[in-house]
Amino acid sequence: MTGRSGKLALFGGDPVRKTAFPSYNSLGEEEKKAVMEVMDEGVLSDFIASQGEFFNGGKRVRRLEEAWAEKFGVKHAVAMNSATSGIFAAVGAVGVGAGDEVIVSPYNMSCSASCPFVYNAIPVFADIEPEYFCLDPQSIRERLTPQTKAIVAVSSFGQSADYEAIMAIAEEHQLMVIDDAAHVAGGTYKGRSAGTAAHVGIYSLNAHKIIQCGEGGIAVTDDDELALRLRLIRNHAEAVTGEMEIENLDNMLGWNYRMTELEAAVAYEQLQKMDRLNAERRALAEHLTRRLQGMPGIVAPQVREDCGHVYYLFPILFKEQAVGISRARFVEALIAEGIPFYARAAGYVKPYYLEPMFAKRTVYANGCPFDCSCYQGQVDYSPGICPVTERLYESEMIMNTYCYPPMTTADMDDIADAFGKVLDNLELLR
């Protein structure tokens, strides 16, 4: 099965791998040159919270936005200082407010679940698809109430959510949809860029993402009004709504979500590398997928029809009944073989409704938004509301982060060989 044999490292044998995997670093001389150009000019940020040219930031921020919009095939791209900021701004831009419910995912980045709280609204958790890990459209339908205002879906781990179905639900019920597209820059969905099918999509440029500038994010939309409201919330809306003659003042309390010229300079150079970096990830992921095929109880990532996966992460399903030992024991043996899975690899993240803020319904000191007079609903955060998510967390998900350049197919072989070696020695682990 494996190409490797011998005594398990857990019991004193030689591990499959004895050296560390290389780190991911997408930065190079292009980014260094771009940063030095900014430093030499001496303008690190060029936003002004006043109507005029610099309300939209400096020349590098605007260049990045123009390049991003062209690359992703959208009308507007709005640079932010993080994807979290972008999601918070998007929730405000689409008009979410006190008493509203927003359907969210329980199994990804925390800000995608907590973002309704920023506007005194209520997160309502829908379950996810067991094979693709994005919000399940049927579960979304089951969570709809008269209070539902919006959906914050997440395109998880490198591929798009099922936006054809999600947008159909939204149109039927007059809902707004936001795509947390932090994981899918450069991916595709039914012939378009992943992250562009919702009313607003938000990409991440965090240091851990496929392309990065340390911290940063990009919101995209084809709607002129939403783009304006994103820019207002980004840059102290309350100071400019008068001079800009903004009539709809809902959620026009602005923030400082502004990207610097340094970040924009780096992000622009990274954008030029995105296709190459994604191609290298795909090649590695496809090789590892082939190597894992046929291993009992191990399921490599499945790709949605008409989707281009970019494998920001490589989620592996572990079927405990087929393998015959616990996931915890299996991962312990993998780590001993030199595959340094990180602390949350077994399970990924706890379903967010089980975290204290949700379980205890404590966000603001006065009991809002749950006890707010505006809220006429009844939300459920009890264990069991999202059984697929809970099963993944408790027993099935093994999150592999090792699938990026400059790793090679030989590195992928080490991962696959470690899986195979452990599977060949299950009797010793029972």
TAQUINOR-V936573 format. One record per pair of residues at least 24 apart in sequence whose C-alpha atoms are under 6 Angstrom apart, sorted by the first residue. I is the first residue (numbers start at 1). J is the second residue. Records with the same first field share a line. If there is no record, write none. Layout:
BEGIN
I = J, J
END
This chain:
BEGIN
2 = 417, 420
9 = 336, 337
10 = 333, 336
15 = 337, 338
16 = 337, 418
17 = 338
18 = 338
31 = 266
34 = 265
35 = 262
44 = 261, 262
45 = 260, 261
49 = 235, 236
50 = 240
60 = 261, 264, 265
61 = 264
64 = 268
72 = 193
74 = 222
75 = 222
76 = 220, 221, 222
77 = 219, 220
78 = 218, 219
79 = 217, 218
80 = 216, 217, 218, 257, 258, 259
81 = 216, 217, 257, 258, 259
82 = 215, 216, 217
83 = 204, 217
85 = 257
86 = 219
88 = 115
89 = 230, 233
92 = 251
93 = 226, 229, 230
97 = 121
99 = 374, 375
100 = 147, 148, 149
101 = 147, 148, 149
102 = 148, 149, 150, 151
103 = 151
104 = 152
106 = 351, 352
107 = 351
120 = 369
127 = 386
134 = 161
137 = 166
149 = 175
150 = 175, 176, 177
151 = 177
152 = 177, 178, 179
153 = 179
154 = 179, 180
155 = 181
157 = 183, 312, 313
158 = 183, 184, 309, 310, 311, 312
159 = 184, 309
160 = 194
183 = 312
187 = 308, 309, 310
188 = 307, 308
189 = 307
190 = 306
211 = 270
213 = 263, 266, 267
234 = 258
278 = 310
281 = 404
284 = 409
288 = 412
291 = 416
297 = 322, 323
313 = 401
314 = 400
315 = 399, 400
316 = 398
317 = 396, 397
318 = 396
345 = 398, 399
346 = 398
347 = 393, 397
353 = 381
END
